[in-house]
Amino acid sequence: MYPESLKFLTCPRHADTPLALERGARADVGGAILRGRMRCPACGARYVIRDGILDLLGPLALPNSPTQLVNYLAVTAWGYERLWRPRALTLLSGEPLGYKRELPLIVGLVAPERGGLFLDVACSNGLYARAIERARGGAVGHTIGIDHSMPMLRQAQAFARAEGLRISYVRAKAQALPIASGSAAGLVMGGSLNEIGDADGALSELHRTLAPAGRCMMMGLVRAERKAGRALQGVLGVGGVGFWPLAELNRRMAEAGLRLRAQWQYGVVVFSLLVASGDQQAAYRASSR
Ligand SMILES: C[S@@+](CC[C@H](N)C(=O)[O-])C[C@H]1O[C@@H](n2cnc3c(N)ncnc32)[C@H](O)[C@@H]1O
């Protein structure tokens, strides 16, 4: 993780209390903080930074579905972007939907060149985080990738370092983001809502952390129309992956306070551009008067 992330990080139990880096942290020549501890001044909880990754969950946090368990395995983390991810959306949508179409859609709409904080939530190997960081150019700000699987984060960090990208990686739950309210200029979540556990809790955290003029790009899978697709989704459902009809996805995003600005559907793959609700924007305007 990088010092640029420090001003954005808060305690997962006290969402608006900034974490303090304790003395004695070790950094490398590029400034990456490799080892150390962060402390919450509100509750006194201490969190470890090891091998450059801040761990807000500790050893007792366990996956709560078979799918989440699979994502905790080192072999899954190794193979995710090497084997599955480049082909995933083409296979799932039934039409050519490789990175060349997907990444410009994500990055073009979340617009990292605006600067500020960008979060890739449930990032796996950090595909979106890297695309954002490449596109941020010289704009001031930082990109943070968050996932609850340490092997996924280690692989994400290795991919980012190999490209010379300064991205901070943090182990946390999407339902308790360690980020101050209203601070993210951009949020992205790729394919994770389907397996995240408490999806409403995660959506409400996206809403809480999104800045009033922020943008959220969500890629997810909806319920299949065809019998074969439904049967496959039924099997995946046993492992903890859920597929809502599009109308229900949209209803839940709206209930979380995320306003739908645009949507693109390719088979079961849906991209949604979301912004903070008018109510939230008004609340921010009132509190900053
Ligand atoms: C489908 S993959 C994400 C793919 C990635 N966003 C991409 O576009 O390549 C799902 C990821 O969500 C993570 N995850 C699942 N539930 C989570 C939760 N509650 N909090 C944080 N991460 C979670 C898993 O560890 C896994 O890495």
PDBQT file of the ligand as one rigid body, heavy atoms in Angstrom, charges set to zero:
ROOT
HETATM    1  C1  LIG A 301     -16.196 -12.406  -9.635  1.00  0.00    +0.000 C 
HETATM    2  S1  LIG A 301     -14.810 -12.042  -8.661  1.00  0.00    +0.000 S 
HETATM    3  C2  LIG A 301     -14.456 -10.355  -9.019  1.00  0.00    +0.000 C 
HETATM    4  C3  LIG A 301     -13.889 -10.092 -10.335  1.00  0.00    +0.000 C 
HETATM    5  C4  LIG A 301     -13.230  -8.780 -10.562  1.00  0.00    +0.000 C 
HETATM    6  N1  LIG A 301     -13.971  -7.666 -10.024  1.00  0.00    +0.000 N 
HETATM    7  C5  LIG A 301     -13.009  -8.639 -12.044  1.00  0.00    +0.000 C 
HETATM    8  O1  LIG A 301     -13.741  -7.873 -12.674  1.00  0.00    +0.000 OA
HETATM    9  O2  LIG A 301     -12.101  -9.295 -12.539  1.00  0.00    +0.000 OA
HETATM   10  C6  LIG A 301     -15.475 -11.889  -7.066  1.00  0.00    +0.000 C 
HETATM   11  C7  LIG A 301     -14.508 -11.384  -5.996  1.00  0.00    +0.000 C 
HETATM   12  O3  LIG A 301     -15.269 -10.892  -4.921  1.00  0.00    +0.000 OA
HETATM   13  C8  LIG A 301     -14.606 -11.203  -3.718  1.00  0.00    +0.000 C 
HETATM   14  N2  LIG A 301     -15.608 -11.143  -2.653  1.00  0.00    +0.000 N 
HETATM   15  C9  LIG A 301     -16.718 -11.937  -2.535  1.00  0.00    +0.000 A 
HETATM   16  N3  LIG A 301     -17.441 -11.537  -1.476  1.00  0.00    +0.000 NA
HETATM   17  C10 LIG A 301     -16.779 -10.477  -0.937  1.00  0.00    +0.000 A 
HETATM   18  C11 LIG A 301     -17.061  -9.622   0.182  1.00  0.00    +0.000 A 
HETATM   19  N4  LIG A 301     -18.148  -9.780   0.921  1.00  0.00    +0.000 N 
HETATM   20  N5  LIG A 301     -16.187  -8.634   0.468  1.00  0.00    +0.000 NA
HETATM   21  C12 LIG A 301     -15.069  -8.473  -0.292  1.00  0.00    +0.000 A 
HETATM   22  N6  LIG A 301     -14.759  -9.243  -1.356  1.00  0.00    +0.000 NA
HETATM   23  C13 LIG A 301     -15.620 -10.225  -1.670  1.00  0.00    +0.000 A 
HETATM   24  C14 LIG A 301     -14.013 -12.572  -3.952  1.00  0.00    +0.000 C 
HETATM   25  O4  LIG A 301     -12.941 -12.834  -3.079  1.00  0.00    +0.000 OA
HETATM   26  C15 LIG A 301     -13.588 -12.460  -5.412  1.00  0.00    +0.000 C 
HETATM   27  O5  LIG A 301     -12.252 -12.049  -5.505  1.00  0.00    +0.000 OA
ENDROOT
TORSDOF 0
